[in-house]
Amino acid sequence: MQTHSISPLRKLVQSHSEGLISKQDYREIRTMLLDKLERQGDISDIDIDNFYTFKRLAPEVESKRTYSNSDLFIIILGLAASAALAYVLYS
C-alpha cells in the first residue's frame, strides 16, 4: 500500500477553498511556489509555511484612488448627458 503525501500546492488549494487565504494571497503564494519549483526543481511543506508567514507579516499596502480633474469632468459630463436623455425620453 502506497502512502501519498499531500503536495504543498494541493495544501495551498485546500487553504484557498476553505477560505483561509484570499484569492489574491493564493495567487501570490502560488506564483512564489511555482518560481521556486522552477528554480530548484522541488518544493516542500517548509516552503509553503515560509510563504504563508511572509504574506502574513508583509505590510498591507493601501492604495488610495483619487480622480484627476479630467476624470471628474468626464463623470459630470456623463451624468449630465444621462439626465438630459432621461428628461427627453420621459417627458
Backbone bond lengths (Angstrom), bond angles and torsions (degrees), N, CA, C in turn:
res aa  C-N    CA-C-N  psi(-1)  N-CA   C-N-CA  omega(-1)  CA-C   N-CA-C  phi
1 M - - - 1.445 - - 1.525 109.05 -
2 Q 1.316 116.68 126.99 1.451 120.75 -179.07 1.525 110.08 -92.62
3 T 1.307 113.93 142.94 1.449 119.31 175.79 1.525 107.92 -106.76
4 H 1.311 115.81 125.29 1.454 120.26 179.45 1.522 108.74 -104.95
5 S 1.317 114.71 123.31 1.462 117.61 175.47 1.525 108.48 -84.02
6 I 1.297 114.93 152.27 1.457 120.34 -179.27 1.528 108.07 -79.76
7 S 1.314 116.24 128.04 1.465 120.41 -178.24 1.530 110.15 -71.10
8 P 1.324 116.52 155.49 1.469 119.58 177.69 1.527 112.67 -58.94
9 L 1.328 117.43 -34.70 1.466 119.47 178.67 1.524 111.03 -67.06
10 R 1.333 117.30 -38.42 1.460 120.14 177.56 1.525 110.23 -66.86
11 K 1.336 117.00 -38.46 1.469 119.98 176.64 1.525 110.79 -62.22
12 L 1.328 115.47 -37.79 1.458 119.94 177.94 1.521 110.61 -63.87
13 V 1.324 117.35 -44.11 1.465 121.71 178.44 1.524 110.14 -62.17
14 Q 1.330 117.27 -42.50 1.462 120.72 178.76 1.529 111.00 -63.27
15 S 1.325 116.73 -40.86 1.467 120.08 178.68 1.517 110.87 -61.61
16 H 1.325 116.04 -40.28 1.469 119.75 179.34 1.525 110.99 -70.15
17 S 1.333 117.17 -42.80 1.468 119.63 -177.81 1.525 112.09 -68.54
18 E 1.323 117.50 -26.71 1.463 121.21 177.77 1.531 111.90 -86.95
19 G 1.330 116.70 -0.19 1.457 120.32 176.90 1.515 114.71 79.92
20 L 1.324 117.51 16.81 1.457 120.07 -179.39 1.525 112.31 -78.41
21 I 1.334 116.48 -26.18 1.459 120.45 177.15 1.524 108.72 -132.18
22 S 1.301 115.92 154.51 1.468 120.50 -179.50 1.527 110.06 -77.40
23 K 1.317 115.19 167.22 1.463 120.52 179.91 1.528 110.59 -63.77
24 Q 1.321 116.69 -39.42 1.461 120.34 179.59 1.527 110.57 -65.54
25 D 1.342 117.35 -44.58 1.461 120.38 177.41 1.519 110.60 -62.49
26 Y 1.341 116.74 -39.75 1.464 121.19 177.97 1.524 110.35 -58.30
27 R 1.320 116.36 -47.34 1.469 119.95 -178.58 1.526 111.42 -64.08
28 E 1.330 116.70 -42.43 1.462 119.72 -178.46 1.527 111.52 -67.14
29 I 1.327 117.36 -43.84 1.465 120.56 179.75 1.520 110.10 -66.99
30 R 1.346 117.41 -40.28 1.467 120.65 178.06 1.523 110.52 -61.05
31 T 1.328 116.68 -41.80 1.465 120.39 178.76 1.523 110.76 -62.80
32 M 1.335 116.85 -42.96 1.463 119.94 178.76 1.522 111.25 -63.92
33 L 1.345 116.71 -42.20 1.465 119.95 179.15 1.526 111.27 -64.46
34 L 1.321 117.24 -43.58 1.465 120.12 -179.67 1.526 111.44 -66.74
35 D 1.331 117.24 -36.06 1.466 120.04 175.79 1.524 110.76 -63.10
36 K 1.334 116.05 -43.67 1.464 119.25 179.36 1.525 110.62 -66.77
37 L 1.327 116.92 -38.74 1.462 120.73 177.65 1.524 110.32 -61.99
38 E 1.317 117.01 -40.51 1.464 120.90 179.40 1.530 111.13 -66.93
39 R 1.345 116.44 -40.88 1.463 120.45 -178.38 1.521 112.49 -71.86
40 Q 1.344 116.89 -46.09 1.459 120.48 -171.07 1.518 113.73 -105.95
41 G 1.321 117.43 -16.64 1.459 119.92 179.11 1.514 114.35 83.60
42 D 1.341 117.97 0.94 1.461 120.42 -178.84 1.527 109.01 -157.50
43 I 1.328 115.33 144.76 1.459 121.06 172.66 1.517 107.75 -132.11
44 S 1.312 115.84 153.04 1.461 119.80 -177.54 1.524 110.13 -130.54
45 D 1.328 114.80 176.65 1.464 120.29 177.81 1.528 111.25 -62.62
46 I 1.318 116.66 -31.91 1.465 120.71 179.32 1.525 110.01 -63.22
47 D 1.341 116.17 -37.85 1.468 120.03 179.30 1.519 111.15 -61.86
48 I 1.322 116.74 -46.38 1.468 119.10 -178.46 1.528 110.47 -66.56
49 D 1.329 117.40 -36.93 1.468 119.98 176.30 1.530 110.82 -63.20
50 N 1.341 116.33 -40.82 1.469 120.10 178.15 1.524 111.19 -63.67
51 F 1.329 116.96 -41.49 1.461 119.96 -179.58 1.527 111.31 -68.80
52 Y 1.354 117.58 -37.33 1.469 120.20 175.24 1.528 109.79 -60.24
53 T 1.331 115.89 -46.26 1.462 120.95 -179.54 1.524 110.23 -62.89
54 F 1.322 116.18 -42.58 1.466 120.73 178.83 1.523 110.79 -59.79
55 K 1.333 117.80 -45.04 1.462 121.38 -179.40 1.523 110.98 -67.28
56 R 1.335 116.98 -36.94 1.458 120.29 -178.88 1.527 111.35 -69.37
57 L 1.338 116.68 -37.08 1.456 120.60 -176.58 1.521 113.01 -88.85
58 A 1.325 117.31 -13.90 1.469 120.19 -179.97 1.522 109.19 -66.93
59 P 1.312 116.72 135.61 1.472 118.73 -179.71 1.522 110.84 -67.64
60 E 1.311 114.75 139.78 1.463 120.49 177.87 1.526 108.51 -76.73
61 V 1.284 115.53 128.52 1.457 120.89 178.56 1.519 107.69 -98.46
62 E 1.313 114.93 117.47 1.456 119.36 178.76 1.518 108.50 -93.54
63 S 1.297 115.26 124.20 1.458 118.56 177.36 1.522 108.36 -95.36
64 K 1.290 114.75 130.50 1.457 120.01 179.11 1.516 107.37 -103.99
65 R 1.300 115.52 116.05 1.462 121.42 -177.83 1.513 108.60 -89.38
66 T 1.284 116.08 122.96 1.455 120.68 174.54 1.515 108.12 -123.14
67 Y 1.294 114.97 148.68 1.453 120.60 179.44 1.525 109.44 -97.25
68 S 1.305 115.46 138.77 1.464 119.68 176.11 1.529 108.84 -79.23
69 N 1.312 115.59 171.47 1.466 119.97 179.83 1.525 111.40 -61.57
70 S 1.324 116.60 -38.85 1.467 118.82 -179.92 1.530 110.92 -67.59
71 D 1.346 117.14 -35.94 1.468 120.02 176.21 1.525 110.62 -62.09
72 L 1.326 116.36 -46.15 1.463 120.56 179.80 1.525 111.39 -63.62
73 F 1.327 116.79 -38.82 1.462 120.65 178.29 1.528 110.74 -62.19
74 I 1.326 116.69 -43.40 1.468 120.57 179.83 1.524 110.74 -66.00
75 I 1.327 117.52 -39.42 1.465 121.09 178.45 1.527 110.28 -63.53
76 I 1.324 116.68 -46.93 1.471 120.65 -179.99 1.524 110.64 -64.18
77 L 1.322 116.90 -40.85 1.460 120.94 178.16 1.531 110.87 -62.45
78 G 1.324 116.86 -41.00 1.465 120.95 177.74 1.515 112.23 -65.06
79 L 1.324 117.10 -41.46 1.465 120.55 177.96 1.524 111.25 -65.47
80 A 1.322 116.49 -40.50 1.466 119.94 178.55 1.527 110.76 -65.10
81 A 1.329 116.58 -41.01 1.466 120.18 179.35 1.523 111.00 -65.36
82 S 1.321 117.23 -40.58 1.465 119.37 179.55 1.529 110.70 -69.02
83 A 1.336 117.79 -35.58 1.469 120.34 176.87 1.525 110.42 -66.29
84 A 1.322 117.18 -41.28 1.469 120.60 178.68 1.523 110.77 -65.30
85 L 1.316 117.23 -41.83 1.462 121.17 178.76 1.526 110.55 -64.80
86 A 1.319 117.41 -41.38 1.463 120.86 178.32 1.523 110.39 -63.71
87 Y 1.316 117.62 -40.57 1.466 121.51 178.66 1.526 110.73 -62.75
88 V 1.333 116.80 -43.60 1.466 120.96 -179.31 1.522 110.76 -67.12
89 L 1.315 117.31 -43.75 1.468 120.78 -175.76 1.523 113.03 -72.87
90 Y 1.322 117.70 -36.11 1.462 120.04 -173.18 1.530 113.96 -104.23
91 S 1.326 118.40 11.05 1.468 118.90 178.35 1.515 111.16 -101.03
